[in-house]
Amino acid sequence: MRKIILLAVLLIISRFVSAQSYEGTVDYQKNKQPTAVIELPYPPGVVEDAIKDKMKRMGYSGKASKGFIVFKGVRDTSGREIDYLVRVERKSRKEKDESVVYLFGQGANIDMAKTGEGSDMDLLKTQLNKMQPDIEAYNLEVQIADQEETVKKAQKKYDNLQDDQKSLEKKLKKLQDDIVDNKKDQDNQQKEIENQKKILETLKAKRKG
């Protein structure tokens, strides 16, 4: 059993370590656009929000445009301004909690078709790789927030159950008190019956003949 758990942990770790960007294409304006690509083991919504958060902290706000998020005028290490175009998709219908991220640049002297060290493609592949820790950290915060909400709901349910218990205990005490009172009433009524029977017997005894 321990070996199975260890193997599962190693597989999860290997997914994080082995996630590296690569060169690919994406459909853009009815053409195949060369792009940097990376596959990540996080839901698309989380990945997209993480990228927006990362870019915002860098001073860039994204705008949605035809299925992409566009970040205008991102400065690279040489001081050039590049428009980043990002698309985040679900990896597959079965792998709905895994994402594929596409990133390419537009701007003066940007050539995504060129590859190799120092190329624009290489630059954006590096950018995707650098984003991984931020996306992982963002995903962790989302999980923590979700778990905090789960704990909060569980605590609320427990508190409600405790309130229900107190209410039921009050009802039970009232029922028990009612039973005691009812028993007293029965005893008193039984005495009354006996008294009335005695009166009846006395009256019958007065009959003549």
C-alpha positions in Angstrom: 0.0 0.0 0.0 2.8 2.4 0.9 4.5 1.6 -2.4 1.3 2.5 -4.3 1.0 5.8 -2.4 4.7 6.7 -3.0 4.3 5.9 -6.7 1.2 8.1 -6.9 3.1 11.0 -5.2 6.1 10.5 -7.5 3.8 10.6 -10.6 2.2 13.9 -9.4 5.6 15.4 -8.7 6.9 14.3 -12.1 4.0 16.1 -13.8 5.0 19.4 -12.2 8.7 18.9 -13.0 8.2 17.7 -16.6 5.7 20.5 -17.6 7.8 22.4 -20.1 6.7 24.7 -22.9 7.0 23.6 -26.5 6.4 25.0 -30.0 3.0 24.6 -31.6 0.3 26.3 -33.5 -3.1 27.8 -32.7 -6.0 28.9 -34.8 -6.0 32.7 -35.1 -7.9 34.8 -37.6 -8.4 31.7 -39.8 -4.7 30.9 -39.9 -2.3 28.6 -38.1 -0.4 30.9 -35.8 3.0 29.7 -34.5 2.8 29.8 -30.7 4.5 28.7 -27.5 2.4 26.0 -25.7 2.4 24.5 -22.3 0.2 21.9 -20.6 -0.7 22.4 -17.0 -2.5 20.1 -14.4 -4.9 22.9 -13.4 -8.5 23.8 -14.5 -8.7 26.4 -17.3 -10.5 28.9 -15.2 -7.9 28.9 -12.5 -5.0 29.1 -15.1 -6.6 32.0 -16.9 -7.2 33.9 -13.7 -3.7 33.1 -12.5 -2.2 34.5 -15.7 -4.3 37.7 -15.5 -3.3 38.1 -11.9 0.4 37.6 -12.8 0.2 40.1 -15.6 -1.7 42.6 -13.6 1.0 42.5 -10.9 3.5 43.3 -13.7 1.3 46.3 -14.7 -0.6 44.9 -17.6 -4.3 44.5 -17.9 -5.7 41.9 -20.3 -8.7 42.4 -22.6 -10.7 39.6 -24.2 -10.6 39.5 -28.0 -11.9 36.7 -30.2 -11.1 33.9 -27.8 -7.8 35.3 -26.7 -6.7 37.6 -23.8 -4.6 40.4 -25.1 -1.9 42.2 -23.0 -0.7 45.3 -24.8 2.8 46.6 -24.8 4.6 44.0 -22.6 8.2 44.9 -22.4 10.8 42.1 -22.9 14.3 42.0 -21.5 15.6 44.1 -24.4 13.0 46.8 -23.9 10.8 46.0 -26.9 7.1 46.2 -26.5 5.2 43.1 -27.5 1.5 42.4 -27.4 0.9 39.1 -25.7 -2.0 37.0 -26.9 -3.0 34.2 -24.6 -5.6 31.4 -25.0 -6.3 28.8 -22.3 -8.3 25.7 -23.2 -9.4 22.5 -21.5 -6.9 19.8 -22.5 -9.7 17.4 -23.5 -13.3 16.5 -22.7 -12.1 13.8 -20.2 -9.2 16.0 -18.8 -11.4 18.9 -17.8 -9.2 19.8 -14.9 -6.1 20.1 -17.1 -5.2 23.0 -19.4 -3.4 23.9 -22.5 -2.0 27.4 -22.7 -1.1 29.1 -26.0 1.1 32.3 -26.0 2.3 34.3 -29.0 3.4 37.8 -29.6 2.6 40.6 -32.0 4.4 43.8 -32.8 7.2 45.4 -34.7 10.0 43.0 -35.6 8.2 40.1 -33.9 8.7 36.8 -35.8 7.0 33.8 -34.2 7.9 31.6 -37.1 11.6 31.8 -36.2 12.8 29.3 -33.7 15.9 28.5 -31.7 17.9 30.2 -29.0 17.2 33.9 -28.7 14.2 33.8 -31.0 10.8 35.3 -30.1 9.4 31.8 -29.9 12.2 30.9 -27.4 11.4 34.1 -25.4 7.7 33.3 -25.1 8.4 29.6 -24.2 10.6 30.9 -21.4 7.9 33.2 -20.3 5.4 30.3 -20.1 7.9 28.3 -18.1 8.5 31.2 -15.7 4.7 31.5 -15.1 4.4 28.0 -13.8 5.3 28.8 -10.2 2.9 31.7 -10.1 0.1 29.6 -11.6 0.8 26.7 -9.1 0.8 29.2 -6.2 -2.5 30.7 -7.4 -4.0 27.3 -7.8 -3.0 26.5 -4.2 -4.6 29.6 -2.9 -7.8 28.7 -4.8 -7.8 25.3 -3.3 -7.2 26.8 0.2 -10.1 29.2 -0.3 -12.3 26.4 -1.5 -11.3 24.2 1.4 -11.9 27.1 3.9 -15.4 27.5 2.4 -15.9 23.7 2.8 -14.8 23.8 6.4 -17.0 26.9 7.0 -20.0 25.1 5.5 -19.3 22.0 7.6 -18.9 24.1 10.7 -22.2 25.8 10.0 -23.9 22.5 9.5 -22.5 21.3 12.8 -23.7 24.4 14.6 -27.1 24.0 13.1 -27.2 20.4 14.3 -26.2 21.5 17.8 -29.0 24.1 17.7 -31.4 21.4 16.5 -30.3 19.2 19.4 -31.0 22.0 21.9 -34.4 22.5 20.4 -35.2 18.8 20.5 -33.9 18.6 24.1 -36.3 21.4 25.0 -39.1 19.6 23.3 -38.2 16.4 25.0 -38.1 18.0 28.4 -41.5 19.5 27.7 -42.8 16.1 26.7 -41.3 14.6 29.8 -42.9 17.3 31.9 -46.2 16.8 30.2 -46.0 13.0 30.8 -45.3 13.7 34.5 -48.3 16.1 34.6 -50.4 13.7 32.8 -49.5 10.9 35.2 -50.5 13.2 38.1 -53.8 14.1 36.4 -54.5 10.4 35.9 -53.8 9.7 39.6 -56.1 12.6 40.6 -58.7 11.4 38.1 -58.5 7.9 39.5 -59.2 9.3 43.0 -62.1 11.3 41.7 -63.5 8.2 40.1 -63.2 6.3 43.4 -64.9 9.2 45.2 -67.7 9.3 42.7 -68.2 5.6 42.9 -68.5 5.8 46.7 -71.1 8.5 46.3 -73.0 6.3 43.8 -72.9 3.4 46.2 -74.1 5.6 49.1 -77.0 6.7 46.9 -77.9 3.2 45.8 -77.9 2.1 49.5 -80.7 4.6 50.2 -83.1 2.8 47.8 -86.2 1.3 49.5 -87.2 -2.2 49.0 
